[in-house]
Amino acid sequence: MVIERVSFGSLVLDGRTYASDLLIYPDGRVEEGWRRDRGHRLAMGDLAGLLGAGPVVIVAGTGVHGRMQPEPDLKVRLSERGIRFLAAPNERAMDLFNEWSKKGRVAGCFHLTC
């Protein structure tokens, strides 16, 4: 899986363009229309589907301007499950996702706007 580009409201993954927030599973499945319970806050419950897929790494694209914020304890809680968590604005998150996808079971969650 390769994210080819991201821009405001758009992400291109393996040649397909997505226009809504999405989850990317380690097996390549994509779930469009992803929503968080608290909008611009990312919590453990928002990642429930990804957790069941057994990722080693979860990369969170926090938006073009990085406005989606992970809950303060999210990284620690994921680490306790053996999952590395990386969060960054979308351009950087794209690079992280592509780097880690070469190494193993990576999952992603991307907020495509702000």
C-alpha positions as CSV (number, residue, x, y, z in Angstrom):
1,M,0.0,0.0,0.0
2,V,1.3,3.4,-0.9
3,I,-0.3,6.8,-0.2
4,E,0.6,8.8,-3.3
5,R,-0.6,12.2,-2.2
6,V,-2.7,14.0,0.3
7,S,-4.4,17.4,0.0
8,F,-7.3,19.2,1.7
9,G,-10.2,16.8,1.5
10,S,-8.4,14.2,-0.6
11,L,-6.1,11.2,-0.2
12,V,-4.8,9.0,-3.1
13,L,-4.0,5.4,-2.0
14,D,-2.8,2.9,-4.6
15,G,-4.3,5.0,-7.4
16,R,-7.7,5.4,-5.8
17,T,-8.9,8.8,-4.6
18,Y,-10.8,9.1,-1.3
19,A,-12.7,12.2,-0.3
20,S,-13.8,11.5,3.3
21,D,-12.0,10.6,6.5
22,L,-10.9,7.0,6.4
23,L,-9.3,4.0,8.1
24,I,-6.7,1.9,6.3
25,Y,-6.4,-1.7,7.6
26,P,-3.2,-3.7,7.5
27,D,-4.7,-6.0,4.9
28,G,-5.4,-3.1,2.5
29,R,-9.1,-2.7,3.2
30,V,-10.2,0.9,3.4
31,E,-13.2,2.1,5.4
32,E,-14.5,5.5,4.2
33,G,-16.7,7.9,6.1
34,W,-14.8,7.4,9.4
35,R,-16.0,9.6,12.2
36,R,-14.8,10.2,15.7
37,D,-17.1,10.2,18.7
38,R,-15.8,13.7,19.7
39,G,-15.0,15.3,16.3
40,H,-11.5,16.6,16.4
41,R,-10.5,14.4,19.4
42,L,-9.0,10.9,18.6
43,A,-9.8,8.4,21.3
44,M,-9.2,4.6,21.8
45,G,-12.8,3.8,20.8
46,D,-12.4,5.6,17.5
47,L,-9.8,3.0,16.6
48,A,-11.7,-0.2,17.6
49,G,-11.9,-1.6,14.1
50,L,-8.2,-1.1,13.5
51,L,-7.3,-2.7,16.8
52,G,-9.1,-5.9,15.8
53,A,-7.0,-6.1,12.7
54,G,-3.7,-6.6,14.6
55,P,-1.6,-3.7,13.5
56,V,2.0,-3.3,14.8
57,V,1.9,0.5,14.0
58,I,-1.0,2.9,13.7
59,V,-0.3,6.2,11.8
60,A,-2.8,9.0,12.4
61,G,-3.1,11.8,9.9
62,T,-4.3,14.6,12.0
63,G,-5.5,16.8,9.2
64,V,-3.9,19.2,6.7
65,H,-3.3,21.6,9.6
66,G,-3.0,19.0,12.4
67,R,-6.2,20.0,14.2
68,M,-7.4,16.5,15.1
69,Q,-5.7,15.8,18.5
70,P,-5.2,12.4,20.0
71,E,-6.3,12.0,23.6
72,P,-3.4,12.5,26.0
73,D,-3.2,8.9,27.1
74,L,-3.8,7.3,23.6
75,K,-0.1,6.6,22.8
76,V,0.5,5.0,26.2
77,R,-2.7,2.8,26.0
78,L,-1.8,1.6,22.5
79,S,1.8,0.9,23.6
80,E,0.4,-1.3,26.4
81,R,-1.1,-3.4,23.6
82,G,2.2,-3.6,21.7
83,I,1.1,-1.0,19.1
84,R,3.3,1.9,18.1
85,F,1.3,5.1,17.6
86,L,2.5,7.9,15.3
87,A,0.4,11.1,14.8
88,A,1.3,14.0,12.5
89,P,-0.3,16.4,10.0
90,N,-1.3,14.6,6.8
91,E,1.8,15.3,4.7
92,R,4.1,13.9,7.4
93,A,1.7,11.1,8.2
94,M,1.7,10.1,4.6
95,D,5.5,9.7,4.7
96,L,5.3,7.8,8.0
97,F,2.6,5.5,6.7
98,N,4.6,4.7,3.5
99,E,7.8,4.1,5.4
100,W,6.2,1.7,7.9
101,S,4.0,-0.1,5.3
102,K,7.3,-1.5,3.9
103,K,8.1,-2.9,7.3
104,G,5.0,-4.7,8.3
105,R,1.5,-4.5,9.6
106,V,0.7,-0.8,9.5
107,A,-2.8,0.7,9.8
108,G,-3.8,4.3,9.2
109,C,-6.5,6.8,10.2
110,F,-6.7,10.0,8.3
111,H,-8.7,13.2,8.9
112,L,-8.7,14.7,5.5
113,T,-9.7,18.3,6.2
114,C,-8.5,20.7,8.9
